Amino acid sequence: MPIKNRYSEMHAEIIGWRQDFHRHPELMFEVHRTAARVAELLRQFGCDGVVEGVGRTGVVGVINGRVTKSGKVVGLRADMDALPVTEITELDYASQTKGVMHACGHDGHTAMLLGAAKYLTETRNFDGTAVVVFQPAEECGGGGLEMCRDGLMDRFGIQEIYGLHNMPGLPVGHFATRPGAFMASADEFEILVHGKGGHAAMPHEAVDTTLVAAQILISLQTVVSRSVDPIKQVVLTVGTFVTDSGASNVIANEVRMAGTVRTLAAENRGLAEKRIREIVAGTAMAYGATAEVIWRGGYPVTVNTPENAGYAAEVARAIAGTVIDDADPVMPAEDFSYMLEERPGAYIFLGNGDTPMCHHPAYNFDDEAIPYGSSWLSGMIEARMPV
């Protein structure tokens, strides 16, 4: 199962779709132009069913195989949304939307799955049903969860599901995956420290919220170093620290901090929240301040079903020959995790070559990766539902 010749023939066409999506990036659930174009193309291909508005703005295409005796239904997923990043690539197809760009390669993911859908409708060389899922709002919006809540798995009878993501730094044509936890969960927290503002020259008459917040910030790192099993990865980062004072001679009345907690072990999500709340409350009390924690649960751990991760690696190996099937897990989060909580499946990385990392304003998806990605996607259907 090498790269399929059909994708070489279709390469320019798929690049055209990809670069069109790149010119017109859309955020979160507001992917109306992208979703409409995806649905239009799926109908042109001859999909047996095209449903729009799943999970608000998601699109689902149904493709029946040459035979459907097996009764199997396999899903393939791509994300459609962009990021609030100002592009600096100066490409001739650069974003035409100010402050928005495809800085994570979702334009490439969508185009590759469209290429796979076109190939599958042409060949139908499988026994069962392929379901192609185009999801909005992967970037913090939880579009995967919304599609699942909208009955994605049951409505379309999906029994197992697969997805991919490009990976800068991994050579084009190479793949990487692993069984079990592959990408981290991501929960957000906000901490508000309340004290008593005052003059910098008279700290004894104030409750210095900046000092209290600084002590909290440092103590939070003990969640990782002293509360969590050292062999179970957790990353805690405070990314925002803001006082309500704008002057050097003022003791702030309030400080706001915000950050994230990421882990590869689901049980550590609850432990981290518990310890953060205890540290914040105890530290504030010790200094005569008060504090509150606002917790926002985010994406769960992305866990590849071991057996399905093996299937994904096997198909990738047949295409590329170079596959890392025991790749190190990574700490970014991915809302394909919600789909993997509902059905067995696997997620895999596809090399994007020596490019800036995802979310960088100079990032660009490498179009040379398209034949590999589309071949893997359609290959999963043919391998899991052979005629």
C-alpha positions, 0 to 999 in steps of 0.5 A, a space after each residue: 500500500 504505497 502512496 496511491 498514484 491517484 493522489 499524484 494525479 490529484 495533487 494539484 487539485 488538492 493543493 488548490 483546495 488547501 490554498 483556498 482554505 488558507 486564504 480564507 481562514 475562519 475561527 472556532 465555530 464560525 467556519 461557514 465558508 469552509 464548511 459550505 465548500 467542504 459540503 459542496 465538494 463532498 456532493 460533487 464527489 458523489 458521497 451517499 450522504 452529506 449532512 451539515 450543521 453537526 456540532 453546530 458547523 461540522 460536516 459529515 459525509 457518508 461513503 458506502 463501499 462496493 459492498 457493505 456485507 461486513 456492516 462495519 463503519 469507520 470514521 475519519 476526522 479532520 479539523 477546519 478552524 484557524 487561529 487568531 494569529 497575524 500571518 507573516 509568511 508573505 505567501 501569494 495565498 496568504 490569509 486575506 483575513 486580518 488577524 486570522 491565519 491557518 497557523 496549525 495546518 487545519 487547511 491541510 488536514 481538511 484538504 487531505 481528507 477531501 482528497 481521501 473522500 474523492 478517492 474513496 467515492 471513485 474506487 469504493 474498494 472496501 466492504 462497509 461504510 466510510 464516514 468523513 468528519 469535518 470538525 469546527 473549533 478544535 482550537 480551544 472551542 471543543 468542536 469535537 465534544 459538540 459533534 459527539 454531543 450532537 450524536 455523531 457516533 450513534 447517528 452515523 453508526 461509527 464503530 472506530 475512528 482515526 485522525 491525523 495532525 501534521 508535525 513540524 520537525 518530523 520529515 515529510 512522509 514520516 509518521 509517528 504514533 503510540 498506543 495509550 496516552 499520546 497527547 495531554 489534557 489541558 485545564 485552565 485556571 484563573 486565580 484572583 487575589 484580593 487584599 488591601 491596596 495602599 501606598 508603597 511607603 506604608 506597606 504595614 497599612 496594606 495587604 500586599 496582593 502582589 507579594 501574596 500572588 508571587 508566593 502562590 505562583 512559586 508554591 504552585 510548582 510544588 504540585 508538579 514537584 511534590 504532589 504528583 508521582 514523578 514518573 507521571 508527567 504534569 506541566 503547570 504554567 502561569 501565563 498571565 500575572 496582572 495587578 490592578 496597579 499601574 504605578 511603581 509606588 502603589 500596592 495593588 488591591 487585586 492581582 489576577 493570574 491565569 494558567 494551564 495544567 496539562 497531564 498524561 494521566 487522567 487521575 492527575 487532573 483532579 489531584 492538580 485542581 485539589 492542590 491548587 485550590 488548597 495552596 491558593 486558599 492557604 497562602 492567601 490566609 497566611 498573609 491576610 488576603 483572600 483568593 478565589 480559583 476559577 477552574 475551567 476543565 478543558 480537553 481530556 487526555 488523547 488516548 490511542 486504543 492500543 490495537 487501533 494504534 497498531 493498525 494506524 502504524 501498519 498502514 503508515 508503514 506500508 505507505 512510507 516505510 518510516 514510522 515511529 510506533 512508540 513515539 514519546 507523548 507530547 503535552 499539547 492537547 487535542 479535542 479528538 480526545 473526545 471522539 476517542 472517549 466514545 469509540 476505539 481509534 487512534 491519532 497519528 502525526 504526519 511529518 511537515 518537514 523543517 518548518 516553524 512550529 504550529 501556532 507560529 505566524 510564519 508556519 505553513 503546511 507543506 503541500 508535499 505531505 498531501 499524498 502521504 496523508 491522503 493515502 493514509 486516510 483512505 488506506 485506513 478505510 481499505 485496511 479496516 474494511 477489506 473487500 
